[in-house]
């Protein structure tokens, strides 16, 4: 009998949480980097507080909270495509901060209520200068709409039991910046993160340390200094940056992204040691191969041009990446173990049956009557070798039997994909929608392979591809 991921109210702690922001080293929120493996690694090396990557409110709101018995985690899963929006575990419970991208007080509150029993605090992103955030009224756009920003903060503070903070960028004018941070502090936030660059400035521009220092002097709440990665090359530099800014705590982004052992009092570790430790967490917590690859790329940087780096860039699976750092066997054994224990991978729910009503209407289509359909999801982890992939099996089958190559036709609706494959004049499709064209084609090929007897349907039931 397969274990199922239970939808239960898994509460790690009911007590009022008070995260201490004084004299701390903090892993900053970083897009695609601040996922669970990197957060746990930062804690191993000595970070006191770790931030998630920025998570957009509407994306979070369409997720479903699930306890993952196999991994020992709490997962917030998007039912439309099975993507894990946010994953956390008890070990980081009292030290992980979810950073939220939002422009709406009620949406922010709904997300906060979803996660307040699983995390230590909520942070509102008011510093992201990216066009996506600005056009959506999020991130640094809130600096120009301080009334709305205060409404978001106040709504959260009044209605949730964990601390609320925000992270900002400075204005060119010191007085204007101080007026803004005082306005935010008066809402009752527990701390404020300050990046010492303006919205227009980038890492190559100098960080305005003196301005951060004046901001810290003007407030009674802890100020977390950010933007000093150019000056922080080793652990001792963190203390120097804290002293130079006059702040309670220091938030580190790029220096930690390059070598997470920057938090070690004993000194930096070789990057190979850091990569191995990171990959082990990626395996242990079923991190996506694309995310793991992105994080390792940021550690390697210019070493991607070496022979080993180029071999790494060719990797597509987590096991292939692990092989380069002598963790291939470990990865393979863990994945087999997870399959036996019932981990279903990306697909934990039927996206058509549990998606929001509006999403369901958008993706309902009527296929031609000659298309053979099956509710069968493509789960990448179930195919360890590339030769085992459904598309590979179909290609071998058609070649061996002198048939035309499989032909794929893909439909896209609202950023989701579904394919129809034609083999020997017959058409096949999966009823699941995928997050990209490649997975959609594999899903269609999987259905075809199932009907042709190339893949045992009982195996697909056992590994969670077919939900019954």
Long-range contacts (C-beta under 8 A, 24 or more apart in sequence): 2-342, 2-344, 2-462, 2-464, 3-69, 3-70, 3-341, 3-342, 4-342, 5-66, 5-67, 5-68, 5-69, 5-70, 5-75, 5-344, 5-348, 6-66, 6-67, 6-69, 7-64, 7-65, 7-66, 7-67, 8-67, 10-67, 10-74, 10-117, 10-118, 11-117, 12-90, 12-93, 12-117, 12-118, 13-93, 13-94, 13-117, 14-117, 16-161, 17-94, 17-120, 17-121, 17-161, 17-162, 17-163, 18-163, 18-190, 19-49, 19-94, 19-95, 19-97, 19-120, 19-121, 19-162, 19-163, 19-190, 21-49, 21-165, 21-190, 21-191, 21-222, 21-224, 21-248, 21-249, 22-222, 22-248, 22-249, 23-242, 23-248, 23-249, 24-48, 24-49, 24-224, 24-248, 24-249, 24-250, 25-49, 25-238, 25-249, 25-250, 25-252, 25-263, 26-50, 26-51, 26-193, 26-224, 26-249, 26-250, 26-251, 26-252, 27-51, 27-251, 27-252, 27-256, 27-260, 27-263, 28-193, 28-226, 28-251, 28-252, 28-253, 28-256, 29-53, 29-54, 29-97, 29-99, 29-123, 29-125, 29-167, 29-253, 30-253, 30-256, 30-257, 32-291, 32-294, 32-295, 33-257, 33-294, 33-295, 33-298, 34-99, 35-87, 35-287, 35-291, 35-295, 36-73, 36-87, 36-88, 36-89, 36-92, 36-281, 36-285, 36-287, 37-278, 37-281, 37-282, 37-284, 37-285, 37-287, 37-292, 37-295, 38-260, 38-278, 38-281, 38-295, 39-92, 39-96, 40-89, 40-91, 40-92, 40-281, 40-285, 41-260, 41-274, 41-277, 41-278, 41-281, 42-256, 42-260, 42-263, 43-91, 43-92, 43-95, 44-277, 45-260, 45-261, 45-262, 45-263, 45-264, 46-235, 46-263, 46-264, 46-265, 47-256, 47-263, 48-95, 48-249, 49-95, 49-96, 49-97, 49-120, 49-249, 50-92, 50-95, 50-96, 50-97, 51-96, 51-97, 51-98, 51-99, 51-123, 51-251, 52-86, 52-96, 52-97, 52-98, 52-99, 53-99, 54-99, 54-100, 54-101, 54-125, 54-128, 54-139, 55-85, 55-86, 55-98, 55-99, 55-100, 55-101, 55-111, 56-100, 56-101, 56-102, 56-138, 57-100, 57-101, 57-102, 57-104, 57-107, 57-108, 57-110, 57-111, 58-107, 59-85, 60-85, 60-86, 60-100, 60-111, 60-114, 60-115, 61-107, 61-110, 61-111, 61-114, 62-355, 62-356, 62-359, 63-114, 64-349, 64-354, 65-114, 66-348, 68-343, 70-338, 70-341, 70-342, 70-343, 71-284, 71-285, 71-286, 71-338, 71-343, 73-285, 74-118, 75-348, 76-114, 76-115, 77-348, 77-349, 79-349, 79-350, 79-351, 79-354, 79-355, 80-351, 80-355, 80-359, 80-363, 80-416, 80-433, 81-346, 81-351, 81-416, 81-433, 81-434, 81-435, 82-345, 82-346, 82-347, 82-348, 82-349, 82-351, 82-377, 83-346, 83-435, 84-288, 84-346, 86-115, 87-285, 88-118, 88-119, 89-285, 93-118, 93-119, 93-120, 94-120, 95-120, 96-120, 97-121, 97-122, 97-123, 97-165, 98-122, 98-123, 99-123, 99-124, 99-125, 99-167, 100-124, 100-125, 101-125, 101-128, 101-133, 101-136, 101-138, 101-139, 102-138, 102-152, 103-136, 103-137, 103-138, 103-141, 103-142, 103-148, 103-152, 104-152, 105-148, 105-151, 105-152, 105-154, 105-155, 105-156, 106-155, 108-152, 108-155, 108-156, 109-155, 109-156, 109-159, 109-160, 112-156, 112-159, 112-160, 112-162, 112-164, 113-159, 113-160, 116-160, 116-161, 116-162, 119-162, 120-162, 120-163, 121-162, 121-163, 121-164, 121-165, 121-190, 122-156, 122-160, 122-162, 122-163, 122-164, 122-165, 123-164, 123-165, 123-166, 123-167, 123-193, 124-149, 124-152, 124-153, 124-156, 124-164, 124-165, 124-166, 124-167, 125-166, 125-167, 126-166, 126-167, 126-168, 126-169, 127-167, 127-168, 127-169, 127-193, 127-195, 129-169, 129-199, 129-200, 140-168, 140-169, 140-199, 143-168, 143-169, 143-171, 143-180, 143-199, 146-180, 146-183, 146-184, 149-184, 150-183, 150-184, 150-187, 153-184, 153-187, 153-188, 153-189, 154-187, 154-188, 157-187, 157-188, 157-189, 163-189, 163-190, 163-191, 164-188, 164-189, 164-190, 165-189, 165-190, 165-191, 165-192, 165-193, 166-192, 166-193, 167-192, 167-193, 167-194, 167-195, 167-224, 167-226, 167-251, 168-192, 168-193, 168-194, 168-195, 169-194, 169-195, 169-197, 169-198, 169-199, 170-194, 170-195, 170-196, 170-197, 170-198, 170-208, 170-211, 170-212, 170-215, 171-198, 172-198, 174-211, 174-214, 177-211, 177-215, 178-214, 178-215, 178-218, 181-215, 181-218, 181-219, 182-218, 182-219, 185-219, 185-220, 185-221, 189-221, 190-221, 190-222, 191-221, 191-222, 191-223, 191-224, 191-248, 191-249, 192-219, 192-221, 192-222, 192-223, 192-224, 193-223, 193-224, 193-226, 193-251, 194-223, 194-224, 194-225, 194-226, 194-247, 195-226, 195-227, 196-225, 196-226, 196-227, 196-228, 196-245, 197-227, 203-229, 203-230, 203-254, 206-230, 207-231, 209-241, 209-244, 209-245, 212-245, 212-246, 212-247, 213-244, 213-245, 213-246, 213-247, 216-245, 216-246, 216-247, 216-248, 217-246, 222-247, 222-248, 222-249, 223-247, 223-248, 223-249, 224-248, 224-249, 224-250, 224-251, 225-249, 225-250, 225-251, 226-250, 226-251, 226-252, 226-253, 228-252, 229-253, 229-254, 229-255, 232-262, 234-262, 234-267, 234-268, 235-262, 235-263, 235-264, 235-265, 235-266, 235-267, 235-268, 238-262, 257-295, 257-298, 257-299, 258-298, 258-299, 258-301, 259-299, 271-299, 271-300, 271-303, 272-325, 274-299, 275-299, 275-300, 275-325, 276-325, 276-326, 276-327, 279-318, 279-321, 279-322, 279-325, 279-327, 279-331, 280-327, 280-330, 282-318, 283-318, 283-322, 283-327, 283-330, 283-331, 283-334, 283-335, 284-334, 286-338, 286-343, 286-345, 286-381, 287-318, 289-315, 289-316, 289-317, 289-318, 289-321, 289-380, 292-318, 292-321, 293-321, 296-321, 316-386, 317-380, 317-384, 317-386, 319-384, 332-384, 335-381, 335-384, 338-381, 339-381, 339-382, 339-463, 342-464, 343-381, 343-464, 344-379, 344-463, 344-464, 345-379, 345-380, 345-381, 345-382, 345-464, 346-377, 346-379, 346-380, 346-381, 347-377, 347-379, 347-432, 347-464, 347-465, 347-467, 348-464, 350-375, 350-432, 350-467, 351-432, 351-433, 352-431, 352-432, 352-433, 359-414, 362-413, 362-414, 363-413, 363-414, 363-416, 363-433, 365-411, 365-413, 365-418, 367-420, 367-429, 368-427, 370-426, 370-427, 371-420, 371-427, 371-428, 371-429, 372-426, 372-427, 372-428, 372-429, 372-447, 372-451, 373-428, 373-429, 373-430, 373-431, 373-447, 374-428, 374-430, 374-431, 374-447, 374-450, 374-451, 374-466, 375-430, 375-431, 375-432, 375-466, 375-467, 376-430, 376-431, 376-432, 376-443, 376-446, 376-447, 376-450, 376-460, 376-465, 376-466, 377-430, 377-432, 377-443, 377-464, 377-465, 377-466, 377-467, 378-430, 378-432, 378-434, 378-439, 378-442, 378-443, 378-446, 378-465, 379-463, 379-464, 379-465, 380-439, 382-463, 382-464, 382-465, 389-442, 389-445, 390-442, 390-443, 390-445, 390-446, 390-448, 390-449, 390-455, 391-441, 391-442, 391-445, 393-445, 393-449, 393-454, 393-455, 394-421, 394-423, 394-445, 394-448, 394-449, 394-452, 394-454, 397-423, 397-449, 397-452, 397-454, 398-423, 398-424, 406-445, 406-448, 408-441, 408-444, 410-437, 410-440, 410-441, 412-437, 418-443, 418-444, 419-443, 419-444, 420-444, 421-445, 421-447, 421-448, 423-448, 423-452
